[in-house]
Amino acid sequence: MTGPLRLEYIDAASLSENPANWRRHPENQARALSAAIAECGWVKPCIYNELTGRLIDGHLRRKLAVGSGPIPVVIGSWDEATERKILATLDNTGLLAETDATAWAQLLKGGNGHDPLNTASQDLADLLGAVSESVGLLDTDGSTHAPEDGAANADPDDESETASTDPASGVPDALWPSDNDWGVPTLDPRLQADAVDSPCVAWGSSGARSKPLRGTVCFYTHDRFFEALWSNPGPVLRSGCPTVVEPNFSTHEQMPAAFALWGIYRKRWLARYWQSKGLRVFVDLNVHPNFRRLNLLGVPRSWRAFATRSHSEGAALDDEFGLAAEHAGTDQLLFLVYGGGSRVKQLAGERGWVWVPEQSDVVRNKGPK
């Protein structure tokens, strides 16, 4: 880097985005960030490289601020190779941090002269609730609780206490029957979904944290909101839901097939485990096209209940449905499409699919009655 960093206030529209930026920002993230800025003001400036004339960090903040005047920007000067290295490491180093469940609970609940954390935004409340779920601090009524002494540092392999206090906690040592060379569990066709139980909600939302939940839980949200279920699948059982869509572990074009297979194994294992406890299951089809056939490992030919999330106004839906119908040997499927807006809703109606809105669709369509 040449020269020191400096802070300036610059019109957001004049900042050029970085074509190498690999982060994508869904609607729920944009709403949560907008609410955070509204309640707390600007806390984190954008980062701009004056040598290349491109943003390095803060693409969503820039987008939200266009038209609202100057925003805080930290300006530096890096060559292109260093810029790419910063793009690859700036946020990812934070992913290596570990969570302190007790400290998180104290941050939310207050104490030591501090009031409990509160927000007027449902989007921020949902975000805080999802983080609480991910660190194991969510009660069945949706409220957070502090772990008992030592719980945050408990050995996850020690089943002596968790087995006696919560039979649904922890991943048991279990091998399920498999019809493939990879050992991916084979689902029980007797416990495939036979209806879309209402409401259909995403894990981590306020709807998925109510009790009892007599609806369908899906996992079309950021992976970090449900990764913890691999260590402890019990919260889904405690939610009271009768039906689940398999966890949707993210895939992308450059992902090695072995890594994609690990996600497929985990979602199919969790689905089979939940079936063993009586839940009915939709098979998740929302994977990158490179892995669509791999994604059907462990899905019996008699399976007819499938689900996906819509992207790009439903561009991939016909392909996903066609592959599911080919696998099942029939086009008489129970096909659930989550989100995508009015165009996808219309398409689902024409095709005989079940469409349910995601939260962004609901918010977008709210208005005077």
N, C-alpha and C positions, 0 to 999 in steps of 0.2 A: 504494500500500500504506500502511496506517496501522499504526504501531508496528513495533518490531523483531521479527525472527524469534526463536522460542524452541524449545527441544527438551524434549519431555516423553515419558514412557513411559505408553502408553495401551493398554487392552484392545482388541485388534484387532476384536472383534465389535461394538464401539461406534462404529466408524468407518463412515460411510455412503459407499457407492460413488458415483461420479459418473455420471449417466445420459448425459453427453456423452463419456464415455471411448470412444475409437474403437479401442483396442488389444484384440485377442483373443489368448488365451494357450493354445496347444495343449499336449497332454500332455507332449511331449518338452521344451518350455521349462519347464513346471512341475517336471519331474523334475530337470532340470539346475540350476534355481534352488534347489530343496530341497537338492540335494547340495552346492551352493556354500555355503549357509547352514550346513549341518551341518559342513562342513570349515573354514570361515573365520569363522563367526559372522555377526552382523548388521553389515554394512558401510555400507549405504545406507538411511537412514530413509525412511519414507513422508512425503509432504507433504500437509498438511491445511489447508483454508481454513475458519477458524472463522466467517467472515462469512456464508458460504453453507451451512456445515455439511456440506461434501463433500470427499472425497479429490480431490487433483489428480494425485498420482503414487504408485504402489505398490499398485495393485489386486491384483496376483498375490501380492506379499509379504503383504498383509493376509489374503488367502484362505488362504495356507499357514499363517499364524500363529494363525488362529482356534482357541481352546481351549488355547493354549500359554502364555497369560499376556501381560503388557504388552509392547509393542514400541516401539522408538524412532520418534517422529513429530516432524517439524519443522512448527510451526504458524505460519501467517501470516494476514493479513487482506486479501483482495482483493475488489473488486467483481466482479460476474458477467462483465462484458465482459473484464476482465483475466484472470479465471480461464479463460475460453475461449481467450484468446490464449496463455496458458501451456500449456494442453492441446495446442494446435496446434504449439507451438515447442519445448517442453522437451526431448523426445527427438530431434526432427527436426534440431535444430542439430548434434547429434552425427553425423548421417548425412553431413554435409559434410566431416568429417575424412577425411584421406587416410591410407593405411597405409604404414608403413615396414617392409618385409619383413625387412630385416636386424635391426632392433630386435625384431621379433616372434620371429624365430628365436633371438636371444640370450636373450629372456625365457623361452622354453621350454627351451633347452638349458643355460642357466646360463653359467658362466664368470665371470672376475674375482672369484673367491672364492665364487660362488653355486652352489648345487647345481641340477641340472635340476628343472624343475617336474614334480611328480607328483601323482596323484590316485587315490584308491581307488574312485572312481565311474566306471563305464563311460559314463554319460550326460555327465559332464564331459569325459571323454576323447574322446567323439564330438564334442562341441562344439569342443574345441581342434583336433581333426583337421579339422573342417569349415572353421574359420577359416584353418588352414594351407593347405587346398585353395584357398580363395577368394583367397589372396594368392600362390598359386603356389609354395608351399614343401613340397608333399607328394611324396615319392618313391613309386615304384611299389610298394614294400613297406609303405607306410603310415607311414613315419617322416618326420620333418621334416628339412630341410636348410637351411643358410644359403645365400643366393644368392651368386654370385661377385661380386667387386668391380664396381660399376657396374650390376649387373643390375636393382637396384631402381629405378634412374632411367633405364633404357634407353628409347629411343624406340620405342613400339609399332609405329610405321609403318616402322621400319627392319628389313627382312627379311633383310639381308645375313648376319647372324650366326645368327638363329634358323633360317633355312632350311637352313643347313649342319649345325647341331647337332641339330635335331629337325624332321623333315619334317612332323610333325603339329601343330606349334605355330603360333599365329597364324591369324586368319581370312583365307583367300586372297581375292584379288579375283576373285570368280566370280559369274556370273549363271546361274541354273538356269532351265530351261523353265518357263513359267507359262501356265496356262489361264484367267487372270482379268485384269481391267483394273488390278488393284492391283499386279501383279508378284509376288504371293506365290508362292514356288516350288511347283511341282507335284511331289508325291512319286512315286517309282518303284514301281508296284504289284508289281513282281517282287521287291522287297525289303521287303514288309510282313511283320510277324511271323507265323510259322506255328505258334508254341507259346510258352508262358510258360516260358522257360528258368529253371531253379532254381539258386540262390535268387534271389528278387526282392527287391532292397534299394534303399533310398533313397540318393541321392547325398549324400555327406558322412558316412554312417554307417560304422562300422568294417568292415562287410561289403563296402561299395562301395570300400574302400581296399585290399582284399586283392588279391593277384596270384598266379596268374591268376584272374579272375572269370568262371566259365563260367555266368553267370546273366543276369538281366534287371535293368537299372538304370532306376529311375524318379526323378522329380524332385519328388515330393510332400513338400516341405520348404520352409523359408523361402527366398525368392528370393535372399537374399544369399549362400546357400551354393552357388549355381550361376550367378549373374550373370557371373562371370569367364569362364565358358565361351564367352560371346559374343566375347570378345577372344582366347581360346585354347581351342578345342574339343578340343585334343589329349589332355588327361587322360582323357577318356572312351575314346578309342581305346587308350590305354596300359593302361587297366584290364583289357583282355582280354575284356570282355563281348561276347557275340554279338548281344544284343538290347537295345534301349532304348525307353523311353516318352519321347515328346517332352517337353522342358522345360515345366513348368507355370508360366508367368509369371502372377502374380496379377491377377485382375480383380475389380471390385466395381461395385455398382449405379450409383454416381455418377461412374464413370470415363468420360471422353469416348471415343467410339467410335474416334477417331483414335489414341488412346493404346493402347486394346485391340488395334487393328490392328497397331501396332508390335510388341506382344508376340507376336501370331500370326505375323507375318512372321518374327521372330527364331526362334521355336521350329520353324517349318516349314523355314527356311533351315538351321538346325543339323541337323535330322533328315535333310534332303536331302544335306547334306555328309557326315554319318555313313553314309548309304546309299552314297555314292560310294566309301567305304572298306570297304564290305562288310557293314555292320551292318544288322540287320533292325529294323523300327520299328513301334511301336504309336502310333496317333494319340491324342493327349490330348483328352478331352472335358470336363475339369473346369474350366469357365469359368462366369461368371455367366450366367444365362438370357438376359440382354439380348444376349449376344454368341454364342449357340450356333450360329446359322447362319453368321455371319461367320467363326466358328472353323473351318468346313469349307472355306474357300478353299484351293485347292491339293490337296484330297483327292480322288483319282479316284473315280468312281462304282463302280469295281470293288473298292474298298478294304473289307476285312472285319475288320481287326485294330484294335480300339479299347480304350482304357483310361481309367479315371477313379478318383478317390478318393472314398470314401463320407463323407458328412456327414449329420447329423441322422437317424441310423438308416436311411439309404438312401432318404430321401424323394425325391431327384431321379433315382435310378438308372433307373427305368422310362422317364422322359422322355428321358434321355440315350440309353438303348438304342433307344427308338423312333425318335429322330431319326437315329441311326446306321443303323438298319435301313432307314428311308425313303431315306436317301442312297445306301445300297448296293443298294437294290432287293431285299433279302433279309433274313430274320431269322437266317440261318445265319452268325453272326458269332463271332469269337474275342473275347470281351468280358472284360477283366481289371478286377476291382474290388479296389482297394487299401485295406485297413483298414475300420474301422467296427464291429468287434466281433462278438459271437455272433449278434445279430439279422441283420446283413448277411450273415454267413456262411451262415445258414439261407436267407435270401432268394436268395443266389447259387446255392445248391444246388437250390432249387426252379425257378430260371429257366434253369439250364444254363450259368451263367457261371463263370469261374475267379475264386476269391477267394483272396487272400493277405493275411496279417496284417501290419500295420505294427508297429513296435517296441513301441508302447504296448499293443497287443493281446497280444503275447508276454509282456511283463512282467506285465500284469494277470492272465494265466492261469497264471503260474508258481506252483508250490506243491509240497508233498511228493508224491513218486511212490509 
